[in-house]
Amino acid sequence: MRLLVAERILNLQSPVNQLSGLLPICCVCKKIRNDEDCREQVESYISKRTETQLSHGYCPEYCQKAVEELACAKKLSGMSSTDNAMKAKGQTKGTGSTKS
């Protein structure tokens, strides 16, 4: 009987440990509310409380987006300022009319 009670207690400790490990994190900015009820970056929060060192990089999805944005910016920077202004206004070069 004692073994059954001890086993039940051990089985209940796991969910308790999980609940105590929940972090109040913002779903938008991903900052964590700390013990002083202030928000701080995830990296800072983890570094202060553990021996973990974090490194930063791009996941494959955002790496592709960054490459596309860089290519677009590079393409735009190759145009003259007049071309950029006309493109922003939706005008075609040489006609002065807007695109339809």
C-alpha positions, 0 to 999 in steps of 0.5 A: 500500500505504501508503495502505491501511495509513494508512486502516486506522489511521484507521479503528481510531482511531474505536473507540479514541476511543469506548472512551476516552470511556466513563463509568462511571455507576451505573445507579440514581443516575446518578453517575459514578466519577471519576479519584479513584474517587469518585462525583459527579453527572453535571452536576458531572462534565461541568461540571468537564471541559468548557465545557458549561453544563447547564440543567434542566427536565422531559422531557414524560414526567416533566412529566406525572407531576409535574403529576399528583402536584401535582394529587393533593397539592393534592386531599389538602391540601384535605381536613381532617386527619380526612378524610386520616387516615380515607382513610389507614386506608381508612375512609369518612366518617361510618360508622367502618367500613372499605371492603371 
